[in-house]
Amino acid sequence: MLAAGEVAGVAVSGGADSVSLLLLLHELRAELGIQLVVLHFNHRLRGTDSDEDERFVAANANRLNLEFITGSEDVAALARKARLNLEDAARNCRYAFFARLVEDRRVARVAVAHTADDQAETVLGKIIRGTGLAGLGGIYPVAGHIVRPLIEIRRAELRDFLRDRGIAWREDSTNVDQSRLRARIRSKLLPLLEDDFQPAIVSQLSYLAALSRQDEESWTTLVEERFQTLVRHEDDSLRLGVRNLLTPLEFPAVGRAGRSSLRALSARLVRRVLQELKGDLRGFTSRHVEDVLHLATASTSGHKVELPFGIVVERCFDELWFRAGSLRRPVSRQIGSAPERGFQRLLDMDARHEDAIDIPEIGTRLRLKVIDWPTWARDTKLEAPAADFGCLRPPLVLRNWLPGDAFRPEGRLRAHKLARLMLARRIALRERRHWPVLTSNGKVVWARGFAVAHEFAAGDKTRKALVIFEEPI
């Protein structure tokens, strides 16, 4: 946890646990080869009591001849502004204070005074509120620059340690506030379990947490390997193949066990993608993960789910697209919905005309040119759609695809909805929104990626043809 030569910050609130941590590390500092700095964060939640805590910790630091660094924040005001409960807001502020000191290189690590009792209370709290296996890991002994040297020591042992030396500590009245779940677990549930069910409940829960952390570390390694291998970054999106998401682990597994391991891996991979987009998993629940898995296993292309924090997951054929940003249209709309924004250009073309239209939405320039069409056109090597100019009637419009568009491309036996044709070509919904279409007097002449409509196709009787060239902008 602490390496020789390091400057270690000791987080001291003034309570028995943190005062014990300070004294123990002070006694061991020469043996460990470390320097100590006393850290205290004033949450300003208990008025003069909070200020007295700060003065008490400062006096202890001075008595031990150690540097003292303090931070402060109006946690109540911040909690109201950020709509957090006081415990979460206090923790965020406190750990942000520690992180700044590490970033500024005033300390290398920060030791905090969580005990075995804290571990047991945390695991019980997670079980009561509802948790997965990852939550059973409880408090990690080492988490980045935070270390917890007392995590296997009982709270009562630390109080005995202080009493034997005649050393005082301060009690935080919020620790006995029965409106808080942790306080009720500490004062009611844990003593009940110890007295009536299992005297070693604290060590048993700590052992359960340790086993859960070991399993979670194995899963994390496996999921990270798959994430780096299978997930593709594209602009503001992360792309994950449905088959890749649902690929089972590469070890012999059959029947229900195989399906269970697959679902566990898939759920963890979904959470890893969400973590990549948001930065953490706070605010996501197992219900959100299940929604994504349902999208992958039971939905079809074009469906999507909206998750918290503006994250949208859309299925595009055999891929899931994860992207940040709010939906610009209702989730319930399916394939065939009109695009949010489109383009439309009225063309005024004669037999000697050429026009170029830029379509920034798809990064394409369409160049339309009227050319002489020789009777031996079938022998030419022109690789571009060509319509019989003599068959075209005004108005001639270049626009985006719209629901209801239908035509019969040359070579097909009958007309089809363009939406159906694009679906058969596996053109993703997001690409269809600005798909270019050329119409003549309201009839579809051409759509990108398809042959010219049968009734407009250039043939042996064609004298002039309208040829459509595409090039990148």
C-alpha positions in Angstrom: 0.0 0.0 0.0 2.8 2.4 0.9 6.3 2.4 -0.6 9.5 3.5 1.0 10.4 7.1 0.0 6.8 8.2 -0.5 4.9 11.1 1.1 1.7 9.6 2.4 -1.3 11.7 3.2 -3.3 10.5 6.2 -7.0 11.4 6.0 -8.0 12.3 9.6 -11.6 13.3 10.4 -11.0 13.3 14.2 -12.9 10.1 14.8 -11.4 7.1 16.6 -10.6 5.2 13.4 -8.7 8.0 11.6 -6.9 9.0 14.8 -5.8 5.4 15.3 -4.6 5.3 11.6 -2.5 8.4 12.1 -0.9 7.1 15.3 -0.2 3.7 13.9 1.4 5.0 10.7 3.4 7.5 12.8 4.8 4.7 14.9 5.6 2.7 11.7 6.9 5.6 9.6 10.6 4.8 10.2 10.1 1.1 9.5 8.1 1.8 6.4 10.5 4.6 5.2 7.6 7.0 4.6 6.9 10.6 5.3 3.4 11.6 6.6 1.2 14.6 5.9 -2.1 15.0 7.9 -5.1 15.8 5.7 -8.5 17.1 6.9 -11.6 18.1 4.9 -14.2 20.3 6.6 -17.6 19.5 5.1 -19.2 22.5 7.0 -22.2 20.3 7.8 -22.3 20.6 11.6 -21.5 24.3 12.2 -19.1 24.9 15.1 -18.7 21.1 15.6 -17.1 20.9 12.1 -14.7 23.7 13.0 -13.9 22.0 16.3 -13.0 18.8 14.4 -10.6 20.7 12.2 -8.9 22.4 15.2 -8.7 19.0 17.0 -7.0 17.4 13.9 -4.6 20.4 13.5 -3.6 20.1 17.2 -2.8 16.4 16.7 -0.7 17.1 13.6 1.2 19.8 15.5 1.8 17.5 18.5 3.3 14.9 16.1 5.3 17.6 14.3 3.6 16.8 11.0 2.5 19.0 8.1 -1.2 19.7 8.2 -3.3 20.4 5.0 -7.0 21.3 5.2 -9.7 21.7 2.6 -13.3 23.0 2.9 -16.5 23.1 1.0 -20.2 24.0 1.6 -21.3 20.5 1.0 -25.0 21.1 1.7 -25.2 23.9 -0.9 -23.3 21.7 -3.4 -25.7 18.8 -2.8 -28.7 21.0 -3.4 -27.2 22.3 -6.6 -26.2 18.9 -7.9 -29.3 17.1 -6.6 -27.2 14.7 -4.6 -27.7 13.3 -1.1 -25.4 14.7 1.6 -23.3 11.5 1.9 -22.6 11.3 -1.8 -21.8 15.1 -2.1 -19.5 14.9 1.0 -17.6 11.9 -0.4 -17.2 13.5 -3.8 -15.8 16.7 -2.3 -13.5 14.9 0.1 -12.0 12.6 -2.6 -11.7 15.4 -5.1 -9.6 17.2 -2.4 -7.4 14.2 -2.1 -7.1 13.8 -5.8 -5.9 17.5 -6.2 -3.2 16.9 -3.6 -2.0 13.8 -5.5 -2.1 15.7 -8.8 -0.1 18.6 -7.3 2.4 16.0 -6.0 2.1 17.1 -2.4 1.4 13.5 -1.5 1.8 10.2 -3.4 -1.1 8.3 -1.9 -3.8 8.9 0.7 -4.5 6.5 3.5 -8.1 6.4 4.8 -9.4 4.7 7.9 -12.0 2.2 6.7 -12.2 -0.8 8.9 -13.5 -4.4 8.7 -16.8 -3.1 10.3 -17.1 -0.5 7.5 -16.6 -3.3 5.0 -19.3 -5.5 6.5 -21.7 -2.5 6.7 -21.0 -1.7 3.1 -21.7 -5.2 1.8 -24.9 -5.5 3.9 -26.0 -2.1 2.6 -25.5 -3.2 -1.0 -27.4 -6.4 -0.5 -30.3 -4.5 1.1 -30.4 -2.0 -1.7 -29.8 -4.6 -4.4 -26.5 -5.3 -6.1 -24.8 -7.6 -8.5 -21.6 -9.6 -7.9 -19.4 -6.5 -8.5 -21.2 -4.7 -5.7 -20.4 -7.5 -3.3 -16.7 -6.6 -3.6 -17.5 -3.7 -1.2 -14.6 -1.4 -0.3 -11.4 -2.0 -2.2 -8.2 -2.0 0.0 -6.4 -0.2 -2.8 -8.2 2.0 -5.3 -5.9 4.2 -7.4 -4.1 6.5 -5.0 -6.4 5.6 -2.1 -5.2 2.9 0.3 -7.0 1.4 3.4 -4.5 -0.1 5.8 -7.1 -0.8 8.5 -9.6 -2.7 6.3 -9.0 -6.0 8.1 -9.1 -4.5 11.7 -12.2 -4.3 13.9 -13.4 -0.9 15.0 -13.5 -2.0 18.7 -9.8 -3.0 18.5 -8.9 0.6 17.5 -10.9 2.1 20.3 -9.1 -0.2 22.8 -5.8 0.9 21.2 -6.6 4.6 21.9 -8.0 4.0 25.4 -4.8 2.1 26.4 -2.8 5.2 25.5 -5.2 7.6 27.0 -5.8 9.3 23.6 -9.1 11.2 22.9 -11.1 11.3 19.7 -14.2 13.1 18.5 -17.6 11.6 17.8 -19.5 12.6 14.7 -23.2 12.9 15.6 -24.2 12.0 12.0 -22.8 8.5 12.6 -25.8 7.8 14.9 -28.4 9.5 12.7 -31.0 6.6 12.4 -32.4 8.2 9.2 -29.3 6.9 7.4 -29.2 3.3 6.3 -25.6 2.8 7.3 -26.3 4.0 10.8 -29.2 1.6 11.2 -27.0 -1.3 9.9 -24.3 -0.3 12.4 -26.5 0.0 15.4 -29.2 -2.6 14.8 -28.6 -5.1 12.0 -25.0 -6.0 12.5 -25.2 -6.4 16.3 -28.3 -8.6 15.8 -26.5 -10.8 13.3 -23.4 -11.1 15.6 -25.5 -11.9 18.7 -28.2 -14.2 17.3 -26.8 -15.7 14.1 -23.1 -15.6 13.4 -20.5 -14.2 15.9 -18.0 -14.0 13.0 -20.3 -12.2 10.6 -17.9 -9.3 10.1 -15.0 -11.5 9.0 -17.4 -13.7 7.0 -18.7 -10.7 5.0 -15.2 -9.4 4.6 -14.1 -12.7 3.2 -17.1 -12.7 0.8 -16.1 -9.2 -0.4 -12.5 -10.4 -1.0 -13.7 -13.4 -3.0 -16.0 -11.1 -5.0 -13.2 -8.7 -5.8 -11.0 -11.6 -7.0 -13.7 -12.7 -9.4 -14.5 -9.2 -10.5 -10.8 -8.6 -11.3 -10.8 -11.7 -13.5 -13.9 -10.6 -15.3 -12.6 -7.1 -15.7 -9.4 -8.4 -17.4 -11.5 -10.6 -19.8 -14.0 -7.9 -20.6 -11.3 -5.3 -21.2 -9.6 -7.6 -23.7 -12.8 -8.1 -25.6 -13.6 -4.3 -25.5 -10.3 -3.4 -27.0 -10.6 -6.1 -29.6 -14.3 -5.8 -30.6 -15.4 -2.2 -30.1 -14.8 0.3 -32.8 -14.7 4.1 -32.3 -16.3 6.1 -35.0 -16.8 9.9 -34.6 -19.1 10.2 -31.5 -20.2 6.6 -31.6 -18.9 3.2 -30.4 -19.8 0.3 -32.6 -20.2 -3.3 -31.4 -21.2 -6.2 -33.6 -24.3 -8.0 -32.3 -22.6 -11.4 -32.9 -19.5 -10.2 -31.1 -21.6 -9.1 -28.1 -23.3 -12.5 -28.0 -20.2 -14.6 -28.5 -19.8 -17.1 -25.7 -16.6 -17.6 -23.7 -14.0 -19.7 -25.4 -14.1 -22.7 -23.1 -16.2 -25.9 -23.2 -19.7 -25.0 -21.8 -23.0 -26.6 -22.6 -26.6 -26.2 -21.7 -27.7 -23.7 -19.1 -24.2 -23.1 -17.8 -23.0 -22.0 -21.2 -26.0 -19.6 -21.6 -25.3 -18.1 -18.2 -21.7 -17.4 -18.8 -22.6 -15.8 -22.1 -25.2 -13.5 -20.5 -22.8 -12.6 -17.7 -20.1 -11.7 -20.3 -22.5 -9.8 -22.5 -23.8 -7.7 -19.6 -20.4 -6.8 -18.5 -19.3 -5.8 -22.0 -22.4 -3.5 -22.3 -21.5 -1.9 -19.0 -17.9 -1.4 -20.2 -19.1 0.4 -23.3 -21.4 2.7 -21.3 -18.5 3.4 -18.9 -16.4 4.4 -21.9 -19.1 6.9 -23.1 -20.0 8.5 -19.7 -16.7 8.0 -17.7 -18.4 5.9 -15.0 -21.5 3.7 -14.4 -23.3 5.9 -11.8 -26.9 6.2 -12.8 -27.1 3.0 -14.8 -29.0 0.0 -13.5 -29.4 -3.7 -14.5 -32.6 -2.7 -16.2 -30.7 -0.4 -18.7 -28.3 -3.3 -19.5 -31.2 -5.6 -20.0 -32.7 -3.1 -22.5 -29.5 -3.2 -24.5 -29.3 -7.0 -24.5 -33.0 -7.2 -25.6 -32.1 -4.8 -28.5 -29.3 -7.2 -29.5 -31.3 -10.4 -29.1 -34.9 -9.7 -29.9 -35.1 -6.4 -31.9 -34.5 -5.6 -35.6 -32.5 -3.0 -37.4 -33.9 0.6 -36.8 -34.9 0.0 -33.2 -33.2 1.9 -30.4 -33.3 2.5 -26.7 -32.6 5.8 -24.9 -30.6 5.5 -21.7 -29.8 8.1 -19.0 -27.4 10.9 -19.7 -28.4 11.3 -23.3 -26.9 8.0 -24.4 -28.7 6.3 -27.3 -28.2 2.7 -28.4 -29.4 2.0 -32.0 -29.4 -1.3 -33.8 -28.2 -1.0 -37.4 -28.5 -4.5 -38.9 -25.9 -6.6 -37.1 -24.3 -3.8 -35.2 -25.2 -1.8 -32.1 -24.3 1.9 -32.2 -23.7 3.5 -28.8 -23.6 7.3 -28.9 -23.9 10.2 -26.6 -26.4 13.0 -27.2 -30.2 13.3 -26.9 -32.6 11.9 -29.3 -33.9 14.3 -31.9 -37.1 12.3 -32.6 -39.2 9.9 -30.6 -37.8 6.4 -30.0 -41.0 4.8 -31.2 -40.4 5.8 -34.8 -39.2 2.9 -36.9 -37.9 2.3 -40.4 -39.7 4.5 -42.9 -39.8 7.6 -40.6 -39.0 10.9 -42.3 -35.6 12.4 -41.8 -35.4 15.3 -39.3 -33.7 17.6 -41.8 -33.6 17.2 -45.6 -32.5 18.9 -48.7 -34.3 19.7 -52.0 -33.0 21.3 -55.1 -35.1 22.3 -58.1 -33.1 21.7 -61.3 -33.6 23.8 -64.4 -31.7 21.8 -67.0 -31.6 22.0 -70.8 -29.8 19.9 -73.3 -26.6 21.8 -72.9 -26.6 22.1 -69.1 -24.4 20.7 -66.3 -25.1 21.1 -62.6 -23.2 20.2 -59.4 -25.0 19.9 -56.1 -23.1 19.6 -52.8 -24.8 17.5 -50.1 -22.7 18.1 -46.9 -24.9 15.7 -44.9 -23.4 12.7 -46.8 -20.1 14.4 -47.8 -21.0 14.0 -51.5 -21.1 16.2 -54.6 -23.6 15.0 -57.3 -22.7 16.2 -60.8 -25.5 16.0 -63.4 -24.6 16.3 -67.0 -26.5 16.1 -70.3 -24.5 14.2 -72.9 -25.0 12.9 -76.4 -26.0 9.3 -76.3 -24.7 7.2 -79.2 -26.7 4.4 -80.7 -23.9 2.1 -79.7 -24.2 3.0 -76.0 -24.1 -0.6 -75.0 -20.4 -0.6 -76.1 -19.4 2.4 -74.0 -17.6 2.1 -70.7 -19.5 4.8 -68.9 -19.8 3.7 -65.3 -22.5 6.0 -64.1 -26.4 6.0 -64.0 -27.9 7.4 -67.2 -31.5 8.5 -67.7 -33.1 9.2 -71.1 -33.2 13.0 -71.1 -36.2 13.0 -73.5 -38.3 11.1 -71.0 -37.8 13.6 -68.2 -40.6 16.1 -67.4 -40.5 19.1 -65.1 -40.3 19.7 -62.3 -36.9 17.9 -62.0 -36.0 17.7 -58.3 -33.0 16.3 -56.4 -33.9 15.7 -52.8 -33.5 13.3 -49.9 -35.5 10.0 -49.7 -39.0 10.3 -48.2 -41.4 7.6 -46.9 -43.5 6.3 -49.7 -40.9 6.6 -52.4 -41.2 3.6 -54.7 -39.8 2.7 -58.2 -38.7 -0.1 -60.4 -35.0 -0.1 -61.0 -33.9 -1.3 -64.5 -33.6 -5.1 -64.5 -36.3 -5.7 -61.9 -39.7 -7.2 -62.6 -41.8 -4.9 -60.5 -41.7 -1.7 -58.5 -40.8 -1.7 -54.7 -40.8 0.8 -51.9 -37.4 2.4 -51.7 -37.4 1.7 -48.0 -37.6 -2.1 -48.7 -34.9 -1.9 -51.4 -32.5 -0.1 -48.9 -33.3 -2.6 -46.2 -32.4 -5.4 -48.6 -29.1 -3.6 -49.4 -28.5 -3.4 -45.6 -28.3 0.4 -45.7 -28.3 1.7 -42.1 -31.2 3.9 -41.0 -28.9 6.8 -40.1 -27.5 6.7 -43.7 -31.0 6.7 -45.3 -32.0 10.0 -43.7 -30.1 11.9 -46.4 -30.2 9.3 -49.2 -30.3 11.2 -52.6 -33.2 10.7 -54.9 -33.9 12.3 -58.3 -37.6 12.7 -59.3 -39.3 13.8 -62.6 -42.7 15.3 -62.2 -43.0 13.4 -58.9 -41.8 10.1 -60.2 -38.5 8.5 -58.9 -36.0 8.5 -61.7 -33.0 7.4 -59.7 -31.9 6.7 -56.1 -28.3 6.4 -55.0 -26.8 2.9 -55.3 -29.6 1.7 -57.6 -30.1 1.5 -61.4 -32.2 4.2 -63.1 -35.9 3.5 -63.0 -37.0 1.2 -65.9 -39.3 3.8 -67.6 -36.5 6.4 -67.6 -33.5 4.2 -68.4 -31.4 5.2 -71.4 -31.6 2.7 -74.3 -31.2 2.2 -78.0 -33.7 5.1 -78.8 -32.0 7.5 -76.5 -30.5 10.6 -78.1 -29.4 12.5 -75.1 -28.9 11.2 -71.6 -28.7 12.7 -68.2 -25.7 11.1 -66.4 -25.2 11.3 -62.7 -21.7 11.3 -61.3 -20.8 11.1 -57.6 -17.6 12.5 -56.0 -16.6 13.4 -52.5 -16.8 17.0 -51.5 
